[in-house]
């Protein structure tokens, strides 16, 4: 190609004079590409044959043209190279998952036009492009929004006339000519000089910035918020901060984030000995086997019973349970194994639990290793009048909330099924009523706060188990389900009830339903299988507390609340059991089935607000801890057990609620009502719908149209036990209260009419086979010509021969249309 043109396909600039138009045209006649000649505000665009010459004004150019012909060349001239320190059209989020009707779908992801990098995992600037009909600064607000999301200090916008720059480090904004975009060296130098309020980066900060994240073929690159959390933590450590709090919603990869922090600190030599503290054995094992697996050769799991002080010093990362480091009688095992300065970094997993209390045994461990940098990680920091994560660790250096995770599409949204039983608001025994064991029942009104705590109603357990089973029969018997029960005993009663109602599934596998609680050794042995994506069984787990936090249950699609919950921390943790997205496994959302009215907590201002220390927090004060053993508790009387004849229980109302990310109620309705309203909104009346149905050549198009409104007809028919009904009958029944006919009834009606008399011989056999196919599978199947390749049609001839019976392909299609009209003709 002659010098002076800009190759718009390959994006390469070449220097040459502008008077070579004829040479360019001659050259272009032999290539299969478009080329552009740039001059001021005009692009001369040549076609492939070199015949037509079109002058394209900059105002007529699209955003992509502006990027291609102006912005990318300007960045390249400043030393920013595509694929080296620039990525284009970079996806920042996955796109929010929205629930419409009974369909979950993804909205568009947020993408940055250009991200400029200091190094592979350290972005430094965002550039947003707009077409030339907008001002230079028009895209700056969007650039600033993205820059704040991914923690970069510089934001730019451009329309091809110049660049508008905003510097987050100084607050300054300015306009730059197209040829004055900062070079790589200049922008990096500004970044280093302006950091830390103009004091610049220290040597430790520069060392950690240069230290890459861990990457391999079996690990995924960090999402933007994980990268933010890691980089902010390392920045804080490099500046000498020794108490750090990270708040990240359940399901957002806290352990993966912790691993990347540890890996970069160890690799850079900034830290040498790390203690990872947790309070549950399965959390420790899960972390070692999964996210921390790349460090397995330098990891040691502390076991006080076996470890010796002089034999465990060669490792770099130590995992330990609080309970092992502090004995039952407050024995300081940690001091027997380690000197106070042995560790220089401690990570406290789920720090909202015991370590938040000043007088807890767990806090003793942290106080002993006080010289180490300590990082607290939690989804739900604890802030009360007597307990404060912020008081110990300081304000969070980074927060990524459940709300933001759902907004970004990294976490799954959910529906809430409010299940109201006839005894939810109250049940009172009749005078002198006795329970199953002959004990008199105290005469008072019992409600949701009593059931399974102060009284057991057998039929209530059976009704809850029945509703769970019916839901799974509708939506999938293999959907992983967690049932949160009032107590461990209640979890066992629920397990027994679910086993009885799912004997067909128990026959296939004895672990279809299990109880997983702290005291159930068999159930605990099945925990790893339950949380495994690869393992089908167990499917239903009944529990009380054990699964409420920490366990990474990626495939949970149904969470059942059958316990009283008043703690927002516990509520968030439980909801978090379902928030993992597994798109490859078909999991985009989950359902919460609420039998206790717990969904009221969505209206609480603390549902997903910012983390703040309470105004009346009093350090050093709190409920008095007894110094001597308390007196033995009074023996609790056995709770009454009432059988089904004594307290019949039934479901009286089911409400479907969808909440936004702020916990605000978006809508509350039955899917049937939703469908009726949407269909009636699309068609004026029944006649209008019938006309549209008749005119639509492929009935699949109507099903697809309804799906865009969030209506999955196939699933709805299954839910209503109407799988044998055609789409036409189901729609007219739901939306217009028409009596539905089954497909078989419609097919039989056609066979009784004169329609079949028009055909004889093999042609009649084909029509009869089509009617049988319709009765079995529906109208969509007979509209497909591929059906002629299946049995019994293949025995009547090949598709071409069958079509010939009706006058050829067009005649066959016309016959199908006439058959459909006959199927839906009123009797």
Secondary structure, DSSP 8 states (H G I E B T S, - for coil): --TT-EETTTTEE----TT-HHHHHHHHTTSSS-EEEEETTEEEEE-TTS--EEEEEGGG--HHHHIIIIIHHHHHHTT--BTTTEEEEEE-S---EEEETTEEEE----EEEEEEEEETTEEEEEEEE--TTS-TTTTHHHHHHHHHHHT-SEEEEESSSEEEEEETTT--EEEEEGGG---HHHHHHHHHHHTTTTT---HHHHHHHHS-----TTS----HHHHHHHHHHHHHHHTT--EEEEEE-TTS-HHHHHHHHHHHHHHHTS---EEEEES-HHHHHHHHHTTTGGGGGGEEE--TTT--TTTSTT-SEEEEEHHHHB-TT--BHHHHH--TTS-SEEEEETTTSGGGSTTSHHHHHHHHTTTSEEEEEESS--BSSS-BHHHHH-S-SEEE-HHHHHHHTSB-EEEEEEEEETTSS-EE--TT-B-TTS-B--SSEE-TTTBTTTEEEHHHHHHHHHHHHHHHHHH-TT-EEEEEESSHHHHHHHHHHHHHHTHHHHHH-TTSEEE--TT-HHHHHTHHHHH-SS-----EEEESSGGGSS---TTEEEEEEES----HHHHHHHHGGG-B-BGGGTBSEEEEEESSSGGGGGGSTTSS------TT--TT--S---SS-----------EEE-TTTS---EEEEEEEEE-TTS-EEEE--HHHHHHHHHHHHSSSHHHHHHHHHH-SSTHHHHHHHHHTT--HHHHHHHTT-TTB-HHHHHHHHHH-----BHHHHHHHHHHSGGGGG--HHHHHHHHHHHHHHHHH-HHHHT-GGGGGSTTGGGT--HHHHHHTTTSHHHHHHHHHHHHHHHTS--
